[in-house]
Amino acid sequence: MDEQAQTIACTQLLANVVTLAVLDACLKPVKRKDSLRHKVFVSQDQAMDAMMFLMDGAKNYVEMIGMEGERFKKQLIKAMYDDTDNYFTKHITAEQRRNFRFNLYFWQNNPARRRFLPEDDDETS
């Protein structure tokens, strides 16, 4: 495999990793019982991991494929609130966008749900 083909393959792989994280961040919240025996909606662990990756770690990945990391994050969030007919809304349904917004809100407002990124552990050793 020549160098150009390998670069294209790696770029596609990185793009697929980010795409999968976006889809995972759109997973439907689940109902769990709290201490008062009421069912409350909470985000799935896989959605939280994806949200953590997208908001904290994907910047490095998207920069490797030629996009600006902070702009990607802002445009992703903006697209999840956009209901106009465009390329993005043809692939992500209104329900998935609603789930993403819930998961983003849950992630932002529940700091105990956040976990340290693996890179943070490497810096201290």
Disulfide bonds with the S-S distance in Angstrom:
none
